[in-house]
């Protein structure tokens, strides 16, 4: 199998995503680099998008995971995924983070990554880009 993304970006409301990441590393460990972008109450959506976009632009090949479908984190993840052609999912949880990390460790190819994630997953996960494209044939946000 061909090597895939090597970074995971977590987009979440407040600091719980940072705590999730720290607990994941402490209790289970991972070789996959993970960056957390907490959305705080005083952060403007435009500023949040700009910060996430700047990071992703440097790394290029990442997987985005947001916490809440339809929210600012969701819209940011979807916009950036469409801009760079990345994989993006909603429903951030420890289980989802572990399953994605495991697939990355197995070097699952990008072309089958989402299918493999959905096949192996014990939880319902939404592929943001595919979901969006179902409703908008132009791929515009």
N, C-alpha and C positions, 0 to 999 in steps of 0.2 A: 504494500500500500504506500501511496505517496504521502510525504509529510504535509500536514495541514497547518492551520493557525497555531501560533505559539503563545498568544496572549488572550486573556479573557478580560473584558471590561464590564464591571458591574455598575448599573445606573439605578439608584434607589433614593427614596425619600428619607431624609434624616440620616442618622449614623448607624442604623441597624445593619446595613450592608458591610460596613467596616468591621463590626463585631462578628458578623457571619464569616467574613473572610478570615479574621484572626482565629476564630474558633476552629474553622476548617483546617488551617495550617497547623494549629497547636495539637488537635486531636487526631487528624488523619494524615496531614502532610501532603504536599503536592510539589511537582517539579514545574508546573505551569505558572508563568507569571500572571498575576491578577492585579488589576488596578481598579480601585473603587472611586466612583464619583458620587458623593452624597449631594442631594438637592436639599438645600436648607430653605427655611421659610423666607429668608431675606434675599435669596438668590433669584435674580431675574431669569426668565426662560432663555432669553437671548445670550446672556452671559454663560449660563450652564451649557448651552449648545456649543458656544465658542470654545469653552474649556475642553469639552469632550472631543470636539472636532480637531482641535490642535493636537491632542494626544494621539488620536487615531491616525491623523495625517502623518505623524512621525513613525508610527509602528506599522501602518498600512494593513497588515493581515491579522485581524483580531476577531473575536466573537463577542458580540454585545448581548448582555442579559439585563433586562429591566424588570422592575418589581411590579408595576401596576399597569395593566392593559388600559390604553386610552389616555394615560396621564402625560405630564411633561416629560418624564423619563422615557415613556413609550414613544412619544413623538420625536424626541431627540434620537433615540436608538434607531427608529425607523428611517428618519431622514439621513442619518449618517450611513446606515446600512445601504440605502439606495444610492447615495453619493459615491461610495467606495466599492460597492458590490460585495458587501460582507454578509455573514450570517448574523441574525439577530433573533432573540427569543424573549418572551415575557413569562412572568411567573417565577421570578427569582426565589429560590429556596436552597437549602443545603443539599437536598436530594438532586435537584437539577444541576447545581454547581459540581457535585461529585460525578454525575453521569457525563456531563460535558468534558470535564477534566479526564475522565477515564477514556473517552473516545479520542481525545487529543493524544493521550499517552499511547494509544493503539495506532496512531497515525492514520485514522480513518480519512479517506479522501473527501474533499469538499463536496464533490458531486453527489455523494451518497450520505453525507453527514446527517442531514435532517431526517432522512428516512431511517437511518440507523438509530438515531436518538429516539425517534418516536416508537420504533420497534422495541427497543430495549427499556424505554422509560416506564417507570411505575406511576408517573404523574402525567397530567394533561399539560402539554407544552404547546405554545403557539409560535409558529414560524411567522414572524412579523412581515417579512417581505412577501411571501406567498399569499398571506391573508390580505395584505394591502392590494396586491396586484389583482386579486379576484374582484375587488370593488372598483379598481381604477386601471383600465387598460393602458392608459398613457404612462403609468408609473410615476405620476406627479403627485407631490404631497401638497 
